[in-house]
Every structure is written in C-alpha cells, then in structure tokens.
Amino acid sequence: MTDYAVGDVQGCLDPLLQLLETVAFDAKQDRLISVGDLINRGPKSLETLRFCYGLGDSFKMVLGNHDLHLLAIAHGVRGPTPKDTLDEILNAPDREQLLSWLQQQPLLLQIGQYHIVHAGIPPIWDLPTAHRLAAEVSSVLTSNVAGDYFHHMYGNQPALWSEQLTSPERWRVITNYLTRMRFCTAEGELELESKSAVKAALPYKPWFAHHSQRNADDKIIFGHWAALEGRDCGNNIFALDTGCVWGGPMRLMNLDTQEYFHQLA
C-alpha cells in the first residue's frame, strides 16, 4: 500500500485524476490523503466531492477553510460569495449525503510519521496539544451544536490562544490556527490579513519559521498557502499547495519516498 498526499484541489478534478493515473494509483490498495480545500473556485467541485467520497476507506482528508465555508453556507449562516463555485453542490440530489460525510472529517490527521493539517501548527503547541484541540473542534462539528459553531466561526478574534478561552471564541481560534494561519508571532498571535509568500510586518513570521515546541523530527504536511508555490519551508515541513486553481500545478506527494509529482490543469 502506498499513501499519497495531495495539495489543495479546489474543484480541479481533472489534474487530480491525471496525477493518480501517473502514479498508477490503485484504490484497492493505495490511499489518497487531502490537505483540505477539496472544493471551491475550481470548475468541478461537485464531481470532486463525489469522487473522493466514492473512494471510501482509500481516501482521508482534513478540513480546509473552503470546506468549512461550504458547510457554513449549507447550515444557513452565510450566503455564497461572488467568487464561490458551490451552487452545484448545494443543489445536488446527494447534497445531504456528501455534506454529512464532509462534516465528519477531522482538522488534523496522523498518517504514520506524518501530521497532516490544512494551514499549519502554531509554534506554541506541541503535536499532542494540536491533536487534542483539533479533536475538540471535531467533536463539536459532529454534535448537535454544530450550527452554533458555524454561526460563530467567522472572524479574526481572538488572535491569541489561551487554554482559558471558552466557546465560541475557543472553537474559532483553534479553527483559525489549523485552517487559516499563515503568519503568527513566536507567542502564537495570528496575523490573518497577509497572504504573500514570506513577508509580513515583524514580529510576524511564517508559522513554520518560529522555534517550535514540536520535535525537529516531526513531519508536517500542509496546504492553504498557494503563494509559497511549494517552496522549501524547512526540515520535515512539506508544503503541498502549489496553486493549481490559480494556474500553477497540482502537487502529489508519495509519503513513502517523499517524491513529488506535478500536473497542470
């Protein structure tokens, strides 16, 4: 069995299928793992959801900010933006089946030696803490208060984690770290406006540029940050969002060999 991780698909199903053909992906024995943002902006969001759902146990993913945005719209707490390409999903006859499945997906996933997250792990959390807090939000998403979670999900505050935070602010900041973060301070204060590759006003730096509580041997795979274009982010940090929906290639990573494969849309 071979595990393959793929960067943000965002409804660009055709290059994903071409990549899987390139590596001779066999759903009977291999697994595909998504770093999140399966949908939105690209042309085939509904088909992408159906394809990944249809892989069954051969597919794993973490939720990205676009996936959560779709779920918030479906819960009636937001309307689609002009840039969203979600109408086909929202109007599909199998909408409820697909969205229920999507809502059950985690925010952080461990596959062997790798930890897969959409945006990143803040430098103030070690990995056991990150997994504990991600599971806390997942338990809310699969509970009868999920609607309350989505109602309060949007916003940039609080910008700094504290164990003393209570819901809904607690849920929001955990979600922002795991699905929206690019820049933060060494103390974990978020700066959520900048989207450039590596620059923000000091003391903000890319989350992976700070000294971290994580062990240097811990391997983290993430997406979300298309402006990085998949560049080297340091030892054992693997950036998979190479901006396919914006004209770049899609990136697939063999987790056994750490080899990258690329495909333009």
C-alpha positions in Angstrom: 0.0 0.0 0.0 1.2 3.5 -0.9 -0.1 6.7 0.7 -0.2 9.8 -1.5 -1.0 13.3 -0.2 -2.4 15.9 -2.5 -2.4 19.7 -2.2 -5.5 21.9 -2.4 -7.7 20.5 -5.2 -10.4 23.2 -5.0 -12.6 21.6 -7.6 -9.8 20.9 -10.1 -10.7 17.3 -10.6 -9.0 16.7 -14.0 -5.4 17.3 -12.9 -6.0 15.2 -9.8 -7.2 12.2 -11.9 -4.2 12.7 -14.2 -1.8 12.6 -11.2 -3.4 9.4 -9.9 -3.0 7.9 -13.4 0.7 9.0 -13.4 1.4 7.1 -10.2 -0.8 4.1 -11.1 -3.0 4.8 -8.1 -5.0 1.6 -7.1 -7.9 2.3 -4.8 -7.9 -1.3 -3.8 -4.5 -1.0 -2.1 -3.4 2.7 -2.1 -4.7 5.7 -0.2 -5.2 9.3 -1.2 -4.9 12.0 1.5 -6.1 15.5 1.0 -4.7 18.5 2.9 -8.2 20.1 2.6 -9.9 22.6 0.4 -11.3 19.9 -1.8 -13.8 22.4 -3.3 -14.5 26.0 -4.4 -13.1 28.3 -7.0 -12.4 25.5 -9.5 -14.8 24.1 -12.1 -15.7 20.6 -10.7 -16.4 20.9 -7.0 -19.4 18.6 -7.0 -17.6 15.9 -9.1 -14.5 16.2 -6.8 -16.6 15.6 -3.7 -18.3 12.6 -5.3 -15.0 11.1 -6.5 -13.4 11.4 -3.1 -16.5 10.1 -1.3 -16.6 7.2 -3.7 -13.0 6.1 -2.7 -14.3 5.0 0.7 -11.6 3.9 3.0 -9.0 4.7 0.3 -9.5 8.4 1.0 -8.6 10.5 4.0 -8.6 14.3 4.4 -8.5 17.2 6.8 -10.9 20.1 6.6 -9.8 23.4 5.0 -11.3 26.8 5.3 -13.2 26.4 2.0 -14.7 23.1 3.1 -15.8 24.8 6.3 -17.2 27.7 4.4 -19.3 25.3 2.3 -20.7 23.7 5.5 -21.5 27.1 7.0 -23.4 28.0 3.8 -25.3 24.7 4.0 -26.2 25.5 7.6 -27.7 28.8 6.6 -25.3 31.1 8.4 -23.7 32.6 5.4 -24.5 33.1 1.7 -22.1 32.2 -1.1 -19.7 35.0 -2.2 -19.5 36.1 -5.9 -16.2 34.0 -6.1 -17.7 30.8 -4.8 -18.4 27.9 -7.2 -20.6 25.9 -4.8 -24.0 26.0 -6.3 -23.8 22.6 -7.9 -23.1 21.0 -4.5 -25.8 23.0 -2.7 -28.4 22.0 -5.4 -27.2 18.4 -5.8 -29.7 15.5 -5.1 -27.0 13.8 -3.0 -26.2 17.1 -1.2 -27.0 15.8 2.3 -25.0 12.6 1.9 -22.0 14.5 0.7 -22.1 17.3 3.3 -22.8 14.9 6.2 -19.7 13.0 5.2 -17.6 16.2 4.8 -18.6 17.5 8.2 -17.3 14.3 9.8 -13.8 14.9 8.6 -11.0 15.9 11.0 -9.0 19.1 11.2 -5.7 17.2 11.9 -4.7 13.7 10.9 -1.7 11.5 11.6 -0.7 9.0 8.9 2.3 7.1 10.0 5.1 9.6 10.8 3.3 12.5 9.1 0.9 15.0 10.6 -1.5 16.4 8.0 -3.2 19.8 8.5 -4.6 22.4 6.2 -2.8 25.6 7.3 -0.3 24.7 10.0 0.5 24.1 13.7 1.2 27.2 15.8 4.7 27.3 17.4 3.1 27.4 20.9 1.5 24.0 20.5 3.3 20.7 20.6 1.7 18.0 18.5 -0.2 16.2 21.3 -1.8 19.6 22.1 -2.6 20.2 18.5 -4.3 16.8 18.1 -6.2 17.3 21.3 -7.6 20.7 20.3 -8.4 19.6 16.8 -10.3 16.6 18.2 -12.2 19.1 20.5 -13.4 21.0 17.5 -14.2 17.8 15.6 -16.4 16.7 18.4 -18.4 20.0 18.2 -18.7 19.6 14.4 -20.3 16.1 14.8 -22.6 17.2 17.7 -26.0 18.9 17.9 -24.3 22.3 18.5 -22.6 22.3 15.1 -24.9 25.0 13.9 -23.8 27.2 16.8 -20.1 26.5 15.8 -20.8 27.7 12.2 -22.7 30.7 13.3 -19.6 31.9 15.3 -16.9 30.5 13.0 -16.0 33.7 11.1 -13.7 36.3 12.5 -10.1 37.1 13.3 -10.5 37.4 17.1 -9.2 36.2 19.4 -5.9 36.3 17.7 -4.0 34.5 20.5 -4.6 31.1 22.1 -5.3 30.7 25.8 -6.4 27.5 27.5 -8.8 29.6 29.5 -10.8 30.5 26.4 -14.4 29.2 26.2 -16.7 28.6 23.3 -17.4 30.0 20.8 -14.1 32.0 20.9 -12.2 28.9 21.8 -13.5 27.0 18.7 -12.8 29.9 16.4 -9.2 30.4 17.3 -8.4 26.7 17.2 -10.1 26.6 13.7 -8.1 29.7 12.6 -4.8 28.2 13.6 -5.5 24.9 11.8 -7.3 26.2 8.7 -6.4 29.8 8.1 -3.0 30.6 9.6 0.0 31.8 7.6 1.8 34.3 9.8 2.0 34.5 13.6 4.4 35.6 16.3 6.6 33.3 18.3 3.9 33.6 21.1 1.2 32.4 18.6 -0.5 35.7 17.9 -2.2 35.4 14.5 -2.0 37.9 11.6 -4.7 36.7 9.2 -4.6 39.5 6.6 -1.3 39.0 4.8 -1.3 36.3 2.0 2.2 36.9 0.5 4.8 34.2 0.3 7.1 35.1 3.2 6.7 38.7 4.3 4.6 40.3 7.0 5.4 43.1 9.4 7.6 42.0 12.3 7.2 40.3 14.7 5.0 38.2 12.5 6.7 35.4 10.6 5.5 32.3 8.7 4.3 29.8 11.4 7.0 27.3 10.4 9.8 29.9 10.8 9.5 30.1 14.5 11.2 27.9 17.1 8.5 25.4 17.9 7.6 23.1 20.7 7.4 20.2 18.2 10.3 17.8 17.9 12.5 18.6 14.9 11.9 15.0 13.6 8.1 15.6 13.5 6.9 15.7 9.8 4.1 18.2 9.0 2.3 18.3 5.7 0.1 21.3 4.9 -1.6 23.2 2.1 -3.6 26.5 2.1 -0.7 28.8 1.2 -0.6 28.9 -2.6 1.8 31.9 -2.7 4.5 29.7 -1.3 4.4 27.7 -4.6 5.5 24.6 -2.7 8.9 26.1 -1.8 11.2 24.5 0.8 9.9 25.5 4.2 12.5 23.8 6.3 13.3 20.3 7.6 10.3 18.0 7.7 7.8 20.7 6.6 6.1 19.8 3.3 4.1 22.5 1.5 1.6 20.9 -1.0 -0.5 23.8 -2.2 1.1 24.9 -5.4 -1.8 27.0 -6.6 -3.5 24.7 -9.2 -6.7 26.7 -9.2 -4.6 29.9 -9.9 -2.7 28.5 -12.8 0.0 26.5 -11.0 0.4 22.8 -11.0 -1.2 20.4 -8.6 1.2 18.6 -6.3 1.0 14.9 -5.2 3.5 13.5 -2.7 4.4 9.9 -2.2 4.7 9.5 1.6 7.0 6.5 1.4 9.6 8.2 -0.8 8.8 11.9 -0.3 8.8 12.2 -4.1 6.7 15.0 -5.7 4.6 14.7 -8.8 3.1 17.8 -10.6 0.3 18.3 -13.0 -1.0 21.5 -14.6 -4.8 21.9 -15.1 
